[in-house]
Amino acid sequence: MTNAAVHSHGQHGIDEERTVAIQSALIREHFLTGEPSGVWDQTSKDAMLRFQAANAGRRRLPRIRAPSSSSDSGLITKAC
């Protein structure tokens, strides 16, 4: 067994689908601009760091829900 195998832990990469979802949320929350690329690059990492700094320990990006009925105002709101 190699040293790397013994000490291997934590996340080693983000798959493309998850990366697109995270980038989309960062774009929606105005921490990243442009379109999701599916590549977890330095720009994405920097955006995530800005999100984390702005939210002081908040671990997840907020969920966004669409209005559930015609009586809603039509605004998209954050679910807590």
TIPA-599018 format. One record per atom (N, C-alpha, C): residue number from 0; residue in three letters; atom name; x, y, z. Coordinates in Angstrom, 2 decimals. Example, Ala and Ser with C-alpha at 12.3 -4.5 7.8 and 13.67 -1.06 7.14 Angstrom:
residues 2
<atom num="0" residuo="ALA" atomo="N" X="13.19" Y="-5.69" Z="7.80"/>
<atom num="0" residuo="ALA" atomo="CA" X="12.30" Y="-4.50" Z="7.80"/>
<atom num="0" residuo="ALA" atomo="C" X="13.20" Y="-3.30" Z="7.80"/>
<atom num="1" residuo="SER" atomo="N" X="12.85" Y="-2.25" Z="7.08"/>
<atom num="1" residuo="SER" atomo="CA" X="13.67" Y="-1.06" Z="7.14"/>
<atom num="1" residuo="SER" atomo="C" X="12.90" Y="0.03" Z="7.87"/>
end
This chain:
residues 80
<atom num="0" residuo="MET" atomo="N" X="0.85" Y="-1.19" Z="0.00"/>
<atom num="0" residuo="MET" atomo="CA" X="0.00" Y="0.00" Z="0.00"/>
<atom num="0" residuo="MET" atomo="C" X="0.89" Y="1.24" Z="0.00"/>
<atom num="1" residuo="THR" atomo="N" X="0.57" Y="2.21" Z="-0.85"/>
<atom num="1" residuo="THR" atomo="CA" X="1.39" Y="3.42" Z="-0.93"/>
<atom num="1" residuo="THR" atomo="C" X="0.96" Y="4.43" Z="0.12"/>
<atom num="2" residuo="ASN" atomo="N" X="1.83" Y="5.39" Z="0.35"/>
<atom num="2" residuo="ASN" atomo="CA" X="1.51" Y="6.47" Z="1.29"/>
<atom num="2" residuo="ASN" atomo="C" X="0.24" Y="7.20" Z="0.87"/>
<atom num="3" residuo="ALA" atomo="N" X="0.09" Y="7.44" Z="-0.44"/>
<atom num="3" residuo="ALA" atomo="CA" X="-1.09" Y="8.15" Z="-0.94"/>
<atom num="3" residuo="ALA" atomo="C" X="-2.36" Y="7.38" Z="-0.61"/>
<atom num="4" residuo="ALA" atomo="N" X="-2.31" Y="6.06" Z="-0.72"/>
<atom num="4" residuo="ALA" atomo="CA" X="-3.49" Y="5.24" Z="-0.43"/>
<atom num="4" residuo="ALA" atomo="C" X="-3.83" Y="5.29" Z="1.06"/>
<atom num="5" residuo="VAL" atomo="N" X="-2.83" Y="5.31" Z="1.89"/>
<atom num="5" residuo="VAL" atomo="CA" X="-3.04" Y="5.33" Z="3.34"/>
<atom num="5" residuo="VAL" atomo="C" X="-3.62" Y="6.67" Z="3.77"/>
<atom num="6" residuo="HIS" atomo="N" X="-3.14" Y="7.75" Z="3.18"/>
<atom num="6" residuo="HIS" atomo="CA" X="-3.54" Y="9.09" Z="3.61"/>
<atom num="6" residuo="HIS" atomo="C" X="-4.60" Y="9.73" Z="2.71"/>
<atom num="7" residuo="SER" atomo="N" X="-5.18" Y="8.95" Z="1.84"/>
<atom num="7" residuo="SER" atomo="CA" X="-6.18" Y="9.46" Z="0.92"/>
<atom num="7" residuo="SER" atomo="C" X="-7.51" Y="9.67" Z="1.65"/>
<atom num="8" residuo="HIS" atomo="N" X="-7.96" Y="10.89" Z="1.68"/>
<atom num="8" residuo="HIS" atomo="CA" X="-9.27" Y="11.23" Z="2.25"/>
<atom num="8" residuo="HIS" atomo="C" X="-9.73" Y="12.56" Z="1.70"/>
<atom num="9" residuo="GLY" atomo="N" X="-10.97" Y="12.88" Z="1.90"/>
<atom num="9" residuo="GLY" atomo="CA" X="-11.52" Y="14.14" Z="1.40"/>
<atom num="9" residuo="GLY" atomo="C" X="-11.95" Y="14.03" Z="-0.05"/>
<atom num="10" residuo="GLN" atomo="N" X="-12.46" Y="15.14" Z="-0.55"/>
<atom num="10" residuo="GLN" atomo="CA" X="-12.96" Y="15.17" Z="-1.92"/>
<atom num="10" residuo="GLN" atomo="C" X="-11.79" Y="15.34" Z="-2.88"/>
<atom num="11" residuo="HIS" atomo="N" X="-11.73" Y="14.51" Z="-3.91"/>
<atom num="11" residuo="HIS" atomo="CA" X="-10.63" Y="14.55" Z="-4.86"/>
<atom num="11" residuo="HIS" atomo="C" X="-11.02" Y="15.17" Z="-6.19"/>
<atom num="12" residuo="GLY" atomo="N" X="-12.24" Y="15.48" Z="-6.38"/>
<atom num="12" residuo="GLY" atomo="CA" X="-12.69" Y="16.08" Z="-7.61"/>
<atom num="12" residuo="GLY" atomo="C" X="-14.20" Y="16.19" Z="-7.60"/>
<atom num="13" residuo="ILE" atomo="N" X="-14.70" Y="17.03" Z="-8.45"/>
<atom num="13" residuo="ILE" atomo="CA" X="-16.15" Y="17.22" Z="-8.54"/>
<atom num="13" residuo="ILE" atomo="C" X="-16.55" Y="16.82" Z="-9.95"/>
<atom num="14" residuo="ASP" atomo="N" X="-17.54" Y="15.95" Z="-10.08"/>
<atom num="14" residuo="ASP" atomo="CA" X="-17.94" Y="15.54" Z="-11.42"/>
<atom num="14" residuo="ASP" atomo="C" X="-18.61" Y="16.71" Z="-12.14"/>
<atom num="15" residuo="GLU" atomo="N" X="-18.68" Y="16.60" Z="-13.44"/>
<atom num="15" residuo="GLU" atomo="CA" X="-19.15" Y="17.70" Z="-14.29"/>
<atom num="15" residuo="GLU" atomo="C" X="-20.58" Y="18.13" Z="-13.94"/>
<atom num="16" residuo="GLU" atomo="N" X="-21.46" Y="17.17" Z="-13.72"/>
<atom num="16" residuo="GLU" atomo="CA" X="-22.87" Y="17.51" Z="-13.40"/>
<atom num="16" residuo="GLU" atomo="C" X="-22.95" Y="18.32" Z="-12.10"/>
<atom num="17" residuo="ARG" atomo="N" X="-22.23" Y="17.90" Z="-11.09"/>
<atom num="17" residuo="ARG" atomo="CA" X="-22.23" Y="18.61" Z="-9.80"/>
<atom num="17" residuo="ARG" atomo="C" X="-21.58" Y="19.99" Z="-9.95"/>
<atom num="18" residuo="THR" atomo="N" X="-20.51" Y="20.05" Z="-10.75"/>
<atom num="18" residuo="THR" atomo="CA" X="-19.83" Y="21.33" Z="-10.99"/>
<atom num="18" residuo="THR" atomo="C" X="-20.79" Y="22.32" Z="-11.65"/>
<atom num="19" residuo="VAL" atomo="N" X="-21.53" Y="21.87" Z="-12.64"/>
<atom num="19" residuo="VAL" atomo="CA" X="-22.51" Y="22.74" Z="-13.32"/>
<atom num="19" residuo="VAL" atomo="C" X="-23.55" Y="23.23" Z="-12.31"/>
<atom num="20" residuo="ALA" atomo="N" X="-24.02" Y="22.35" Z="-11.44"/>
<atom num="20" residuo="ALA" atomo="CA" X="-25.02" Y="22.74" Z="-10.45"/>
<atom num="20" residuo="ALA" atomo="C" X="-24.46" Y="23.79" Z="-9.49"/>
<atom num="21" residuo="ILE" atomo="N" X="-23.23" Y="23.58" Z="-9.02"/>
<atom num="21" residuo="ILE" atomo="CA" X="-22.60" Y="24.54" Z="-8.10"/>
<atom num="21" residuo="ILE" atomo="C" X="-22.36" Y="25.87" Z="-8.81"/>
<atom num="22" residuo="GLN" atomo="N" X="-21.82" Y="25.81" Z="-10.02"/>
<atom num="22" residuo="GLN" atomo="CA" X="-21.58" Y="27.05" Z="-10.78"/>
<atom num="22" residuo="GLN" atomo="C" X="-22.88" Y="27.79" Z="-11.04"/>
<atom num="23" residuo="SER" atomo="N" X="-23.94" Y="27.07" Z="-11.36"/>
<atom num="23" residuo="SER" atomo="CA" X="-25.24" Y="27.72" Z="-11.60"/>
<atom num="23" residuo="SER" atomo="C" X="-25.71" Y="28.45" Z="-10.35"/>
<atom num="24" residuo="ALA" atomo="N" X="-25.56" Y="27.81" Z="-9.20"/>
<atom num="24" residuo="ALA" atomo="CA" X="-25.95" Y="28.45" Z="-7.94"/>
<atom num="24" residuo="ALA" atomo="C" X="-25.08" Y="29.66" Z="-7.65"/>
<atom num="25" residuo="LEU" atomo="N" X="-23.79" Y="29.56" Z="-7.90"/>
<atom num="25" residuo="LEU" atomo="CA" X="-22.89" Y="30.71" Z="-7.67"/>
<atom num="25" residuo="LEU" atomo="C" X="-23.23" Y="31.86" Z="-8.62"/>
<atom num="26" residuo="ILE" atomo="N" X="-23.59" Y="31.55" Z="-9.84"/>
<atom num="26" residuo="ILE" atomo="CA" X="-24.01" Y="32.58" Z="-10.80"/>
<atom num="26" residuo="ILE" atomo="C" X="-25.30" Y="33.22" Z="-10.32"/>
<atom num="27" residuo="ARG" atomo="N" X="-26.27" Y="32.42" Z="-9.93"/>
<atom num="27" residuo="ARG" atomo="CA" X="-27.56" Y="32.92" Z="-9.45"/>
<atom num="27" residuo="ARG" atomo="C" X="-27.39" Y="33.83" Z="-8.24"/>
<atom num="28" residuo="GLU" atomo="N" X="-26.42" Y="33.50" Z="-7.38"/>
<atom num="28" residuo="GLU" atomo="CA" X="-26.19" Y="34.29" Z="-6.16"/>
<atom num="28" residuo="GLU" atomo="C" X="-25.19" Y="35.42" Z="-6.38"/>
<atom num="29" residuo="HIS" atomo="N" X="-24.77" Y="35.63" Z="-7.64"/>
<atom num="29" residuo="HIS" atomo="CA" X="-23.90" Y="36.74" Z="-8.05"/>
<atom num="29" residuo="HIS" atomo="C" X="-22.46" Y="36.64" Z="-7.52"/>
<atom num="30" residuo="PHE" atomo="N" X="-21.97" Y="35.42" Z="-7.35"/>
<atom num="30" residuo="PHE" atomo="CA" X="-20.57" Y="35.23" Z="-6.98"/>
<atom num="30" residuo="PHE" atomo="C" X="-19.74" Y="34.78" Z="-8.17"/>
<atom num="31" residuo="LEU" atomo="N" X="-20.39" Y="34.44" Z="-9.27"/>
<atom num="31" residuo="LEU" atomo="CA" X="-19.74" Y="33.99" Z="-10.49"/>
<atom num="31" residuo="LEU" atomo="C" X="-20.52" Y="34.56" Z="-11.66"/>
<atom num="32" residuo="THR" atomo="N" X="-19.84" Y="34.90" Z="-12.74"/>
<atom num="32" residuo="THR" atomo="CA" X="-20.52" Y="35.43" Z="-13.92"/>
<atom num="32" residuo="THR" atomo="C" X="-20.36" Y="34.48" Z="-15.10"/>
<atom num="33" residuo="GLY" atomo="N" X="-21.16" Y="34.68" Z="-16.11"/>
<atom num="33" residuo="GLY" atomo="CA" X="-21.08" Y="33.87" Z="-17.31"/>
<atom num="33" residuo="GLY" atomo="C" X="-21.99" Y="32.66" Z="-17.25"/>
<atom num="34" residuo="GLU" atomo="N" X="-21.60" Y="31.63" Z="-17.97"/>
<atom num="34" residuo="GLU" atomo="CA" X="-22.35" Y="30.38" Z="-18.05"/>
<atom num="34" residuo="GLU" atomo="C" X="-21.57" Y="29.28" Z="-17.34"/>
<atom num="35" residuo="PRO" atomo="N" X="-22.27" Y="28.31" Z="-16.75"/>
<atom num="35" residuo="PRO" atomo="CA" X="-21.58" Y="27.17" Z="-16.13"/>
<atom num="35" residuo="PRO" atomo="C" X="-20.79" Y="26.39" Z="-17.18"/>
<atom num="36" residuo="SER" atomo="N" X="-19.54" Y="26.07" Z="-16.88"/>
<atom num="36" residuo="SER" atomo="CA" X="-18.69" Y="25.35" Z="-17.83"/>
<atom num="36" residuo="SER" atomo="C" X="-18.58" Y="23.87" Z="-17.52"/>
<atom num="37" residuo="GLY" atomo="N" X="-18.87" Y="23.49" Z="-16.27"/>
<atom num="37" residuo="GLY" atomo="CA" X="-18.69" Y="22.11" Z="-15.87"/>
<atom num="37" residuo="GLY" atomo="C" X="-17.26" Y="21.77" Z="-15.49"/>
<atom num="38" residuo="VAL" atomo="N" X="-16.38" Y="22.78" Z="-15.53"/>
<atom num="38" residuo="VAL" atomo="CA" X="-14.98" Y="22.61" Z="-15.16"/>
<atom num="38" residuo="VAL" atomo="C" X="-14.73" Y="23.37" Z="-13.87"/>
<atom num="39" residuo="TRP" atomo="N" X="-14.25" Y="22.68" Z="-12.84"/>
<atom num="39" residuo="TRP" atomo="CA" X="-13.98" Y="23.30" Z="-11.54"/>
<atom num="39" residuo="TRP" atomo="C" X="-12.61" Y="23.95" Z="-11.61"/>
<atom num="40" residuo="ASP" atomo="N" X="-12.57" Y="25.17" Z="-12.15"/>
<atom num="40" residuo="ASP" atomo="CA" X="-11.32" Y="25.88" Z="-12.38"/>
<atom num="40" residuo="ASP" atomo="C" X="-11.06" Y="26.92" Z="-11.28"/>
<atom num="41" residuo="GLN" atomo="N" X="-10.00" Y="27.68" Z="-11.43"/>
<atom num="41" residuo="GLN" atomo="CA" X="-9.64" Y="28.66" Z="-10.41"/>
<atom num="41" residuo="GLN" atomo="C" X="-10.72" Y="29.73" Z="-10.24"/>
<atom num="42" residuo="THR" atomo="N" X="-11.38" Y="30.11" Z="-11.32"/>
<atom num="42" residuo="THR" atomo="CA" X="-12.46" Y="31.10" Z="-11.24"/>
<atom num="42" residuo="THR" atomo="C" X="-13.60" Y="30.56" Z="-10.37"/>
<atom num="43" residuo="SER" atomo="N" X="-13.93" Y="29.29" Z="-10.55"/>
<atom num="43" residuo="SER" atomo="CA" X="-14.98" Y="28.66" Z="-9.73"/>
<atom num="43" residuo="SER" atomo="C" X="-14.56" Y="28.59" Z="-8.27"/>
<atom num="44" residuo="LYS" atomo="N" X="-13.32" Y="28.20" Z="-8.03"/>
<atom num="44" residuo="LYS" atomo="CA" X="-12.81" Y="28.12" Z="-6.66"/>
<atom num="44" residuo="LYS" atomo="C" X="-12.85" Y="29.49" Z="-5.99"/>
<atom num="45" residuo="ASP" atomo="N" X="-12.42" Y="30.53" Z="-6.73"/>
<atom num="45" residuo="ASP" atomo="CA" X="-12.45" Y="31.89" Z="-6.18"/>
<atom num="45" residuo="ASP" atomo="C" X="-13.87" Y="32.33" Z="-5.85"/>
<atom num="46" residuo="ALA" atomo="N" X="-14.82" Y="31.99" Z="-6.72"/>
<atom num="46" residuo="ALA" atomo="CA" X="-16.23" Y="32.34" Z="-6.48"/>
<atom num="46" residuo="ALA" atomo="C" X="-16.74" Y="31.64" Z="-5.22"/>
<atom num="47" residuo="MET" atomo="N" X="-16.38" Y="30.37" Z="-5.06"/>
<atom num="47" residuo="MET" atomo="CA" X="-16.81" Y="29.63" Z="-3.87"/>
<atom num="47" residuo="MET" atomo="C" X="-16.20" Y="30.24" Z="-2.61"/>
<atom num="48" residuo="LEU" atomo="N" X="-14.94" Y="30.65" Z="-2.67"/>
<atom num="48" residuo="LEU" atomo="CA" X="-14.31" Y="31.30" Z="-1.52"/>
<atom num="48" residuo="LEU" atomo="C" X="-15.02" Y="32.61" Z="-1.17"/>
<atom num="49" residuo="ARG" atomo="N" X="-15.42" Y="33.38" Z="-2.19"/>
<atom num="49" residuo="ARG" atomo="CA" X="-16.17" Y="34.63" Z="-1.94"/>
<atom num="49" residuo="ARG" atomo="C" X="-17.52" Y="34.33" Z="-1.31"/>
<atom num="50" residuo="PHE" atomo="N" X="-18.19" Y="33.29" Z="-1.80"/>
<atom num="50" residuo="PHE" atomo="CA" X="-19.46" Y="32.88" Z="-1.21"/>
<atom num="50" residuo="PHE" atomo="C" X="-19.27" Y="32.51" Z="0.26"/>
<atom num="51" residuo="GLN" atomo="N" X="-18.27" Y="31.69" Z="0.54"/>
<atom num="51" residuo="GLN" atomo="CA" X="-18.03" Y="31.24" Z="1.92"/>
<atom num="51" residuo="GLN" atomo="C" X="-17.69" Y="32.42" Z="2.83"/>
<atom num="52" residuo="ALA" atomo="N" X="-16.87" Y="33.35" Z="2.35"/>
<atom num="52" residuo="ALA" atomo="CA" X="-16.51" Y="34.51" Z="3.15"/>
<atom num="52" residuo="ALA" atomo="C" X="-17.73" Y="35.38" Z="3.43"/>
<atom num="53" residuo="ALA" atomo="N" X="-18.57" Y="35.56" Z="2.43"/>
<atom num="53" residuo="ALA" atomo="CA" X="-19.76" Y="36.41" Z="2.58"/>
<atom num="53" residuo="ALA" atomo="C" X="-20.80" Y="35.77" Z="3.49"/>
<atom num="54" residuo="ASN" atomo="N" X="-20.77" Y="34.46" Z="3.60"/>
<atom num="54" residuo="ASN" atomo="CA" X="-21.79" Y="33.75" Z="4.37"/>
<atom num="54" residuo="ASN" atomo="C" X="-21.27" Y="33.13" Z="5.65"/>
<atom num="55" residuo="ALA" atomo="N" X="-20.07" Y="33.46" Z="6.02"/>
<atom num="55" residuo="ALA" atomo="CA" X="-19.45" Y="33.09" Z="7.30"/>
<atom num="55" residuo="ALA" atomo="C" X="-19.90" Y="31.74" Z="7.86"/>
<atom num="56" residuo="GLY" atomo="N" X="-19.48" Y="30.70" Z="7.22"/>
<atom num="56" residuo="GLY" atomo="CA" X="-19.74" Y="29.37" Z="7.75"/>
<atom num="56" residuo="GLY" atomo="C" X="-20.96" Y="28.68" Z="7.18"/>
<atom num="57" residuo="ARG" atomo="N" X="-21.77" Y="29.37" Z="6.43"/>
<atom num="57" residuo="ARG" atomo="CA" X="-22.92" Y="28.73" Z="5.79"/>
<atom num="57" residuo="ARG" atomo="C" X="-22.39" Y="27.71" Z="4.80"/>
<atom num="58" residuo="ARG" atomo="N" X="-22.79" Y="26.48" Z="4.93"/>
<atom num="58" residuo="ARG" atomo="CA" X="-22.17" Y="25.40" Z="4.18"/>
<atom num="58" residuo="ARG" atomo="C" X="-22.78" Y="25.14" Z="2.82"/>
<atom num="59" residuo="ARG" atomo="N" X="-24.00" Y="25.60" Z="2.59"/>
<atom num="59" residuo="ARG" atomo="CA" X="-24.67" Y="25.28" Z="1.33"/>
<atom num="59" residuo="ARG" atomo="C" X="-25.20" Y="26.54" Z="0.67"/>
<atom num="60" residuo="LEU" atomo="N" X="-25.23" Y="26.49" Z="-0.64"/>
<atom num="60" residuo="LEU" atomo="CA" X="-25.88" Y="27.56" Z="-1.38"/>
<atom num="60" residuo="LEU" atomo="C" X="-27.38" Y="27.45" Z="-1.15"/>
<atom num="61" residuo="PRO" atomo="N" X="-28.08" Y="28.58" Z="-1.06"/>
<atom num="61" residuo="PRO" atomo="CA" X="-29.52" Y="28.52" Z="-0.81"/>
<atom num="61" residuo="PRO" atomo="C" X="-30.26" Y="27.87" Z="-1.97"/>
<atom num="62" residuo="ARG" atomo="N" X="-31.37" Y="27.22" Z="-1.63"/>
<atom num="62" residuo="ARG" atomo="CA" X="-32.24" Y="26.64" Z="-2.66"/>
<atom num="62" residuo="ARG" atomo="C" X="-33.16" Y="27.73" Z="-3.17"/>
<atom num="63" residuo="ILE" atomo="N" X="-33.52" Y="27.65" Z="-4.41"/>
<atom num="63" residuo="ILE" atomo="CA" X="-34.44" Y="28.60" Z="-5.00"/>
<atom num="63" residuo="ILE" atomo="C" X="-35.69" Y="27.83" Z="-5.39"/>
<atom num="64" residuo="ARG" atomo="N" X="-36.85" Y="28.37" Z="-5.06"/>
<atom num="64" residuo="ARG" atomo="CA" X="-38.08" Y="27.69" Z="-5.45"/>
<atom num="64" residuo="ARG" atomo="C" X="-38.89" Y="28.60" Z="-6.35"/>
<atom num="65" residuo="ALA" atomo="N" X="-39.60" Y="28.02" Z="-7.26"/>
<atom num="65" residuo="ALA" atomo="CA" X="-40.50" Y="28.77" Z="-8.14"/>
<atom num="65" residuo="ALA" atomo="C" X="-41.82" Y="28.94" Z="-7.41"/>
<atom num="66" residuo="PRO" atomo="N" X="-42.58" Y="29.95" Z="-7.78"/>
<atom num="66" residuo="PRO" atomo="CA" X="-43.91" Y="30.13" Z="-7.17"/>
<atom num="66" residuo="PRO" atomo="C" X="-44.74" Y="28.86" Z="-7.32"/>
<atom num="67" residuo="SER" atomo="N" X="-45.47" Y="28.50" Z="-6.26"/>
<atom num="67" residuo="SER" atomo="CA" X="-46.24" Y="27.25" Z="-6.29"/>
<atom num="67" residuo="SER" atomo="C" X="-47.67" Y="27.43" Z="-6.79"/>
<atom num="68" residuo="SER" atomo="N" X="-48.15" Y="28.66" Z="-6.84"/>
<atom num="68" residuo="SER" atomo="CA" X="-49.51" Y="28.86" Z="-7.33"/>
<atom num="68" residuo="SER" atomo="C" X="-49.63" Y="30.23" Z="-7.98"/>
<atom num="69" residuo="SER" atomo="N" X="-50.73" Y="30.46" Z="-8.63"/>
<atom num="69" residuo="SER" atomo="CA" X="-50.94" Y="31.74" Z="-9.30"/>
<atom num="69" residuo="SER" atomo="C" X="-51.12" Y="32.87" Z="-8.30"/>
<atom num="70" residuo="SER" atomo="N" X="-51.38" Y="32.55" Z="-7.03"/>
<atom num="70" residuo="SER" atomo="CA" X="-51.54" Y="33.61" Z="-6.03"/>
<atom num="70" residuo="SER" atomo="C" X="-50.20" Y="34.12" Z="-5.54"/>
<atom num="71" residuo="ASP" atomo="N" X="-49.09" Y="33.39" Z="-5.85"/>
<atom num="71" residuo="ASP" atomo="CA" X="-47.77" Y="33.90" Z="-5.48"/>
<atom num="71" residuo="ASP" atomo="C" X="-47.46" Y="35.13" Z="-6.29"/>
<atom num="72" residuo="SER" atomo="N" X="-46.53" Y="35.91" Z="-5.81"/>
<atom num="72" residuo="SER" atomo="CA" X="-46.21" Y="37.18" Z="-6.44"/>
<atom num="72" residuo="SER" atomo="C" X="-45.45" Y="37.01" Z="-7.74"/>
<atom num="73" residuo="GLY" atomo="N" X="-44.96" Y="35.80" Z="-8.02"/>
<atom num="73" residuo="GLY" atomo="CA" X="-44.18" Y="35.60" Z="-9.22"/>
<atom num="73" residuo="GLY" atomo="C" X="-42.69" Y="35.78" Z="-8.97"/>
<atom num="74" residuo="LEU" atomo="N" X="-42.34" Y="36.20" Z="-7.77"/>
<atom num="74" residuo="LEU" atomo="CA" X="-40.94" Y="36.36" Z="-7.44"/>
<atom num="74" residuo="LEU" atomo="C" X="-40.36" Y="35.01" Z="-7.04"/>
<atom num="75" residuo="ILE" atomo="N" X="-39.12" Y="34.82" Z="-7.36"/>
<atom num="75" residuo="ILE" atomo="CA" X="-38.43" Y="33.63" Z="-6.91"/>
<atom num="75" residuo="ILE" atomo="C" X="-37.84" Y="33.96" Z="-5.54"/>
<atom num="76" residuo="THR" atomo="N" X="-38.11" Y="33.11" Z="-4.56"/>
<atom num="76" residuo="THR" atomo="CA" X="-37.65" Y="33.38" Z="-3.22"/>
<atom num="76" residuo="THR" atomo="C" X="-36.70" Y="32.31" Z="-2.74"/>
<atom num="77" residuo="LYS" atomo="N" X="-35.91" Y="32.64" Z="-1.75"/>
<atom num="77" residuo="LYS" atomo="CA" X="-34.97" Y="31.69" Z="-1.18"/>
<atom num="77" residuo="LYS" atomo="C" X="-35.68" Y="30.93" Z="-0.07"/>
<atom num="78" residuo="ALA" atomo="N" X="-35.54" Y="29.62" Z="-0.09"/>
<atom num="78" residuo="ALA" atomo="CA" X="-36.06" Y="28.80" Z="0.99"/>
<atom num="78" residuo="ALA" atomo="C" X="-34.98" Y="28.66" Z="2.06"/>
<atom num="79" residuo="CYS" atomo="N" X="-35.34" Y="28.79" Z="3.30"/>
<atom num="79" residuo="CYS" atomo="CA" X="-34.35" Y="28.68" Z="4.36"/>
<atom num="79" residuo="CYS" atomo="C" X="-34.42" Y="27.35" Z="5.04"/>
end
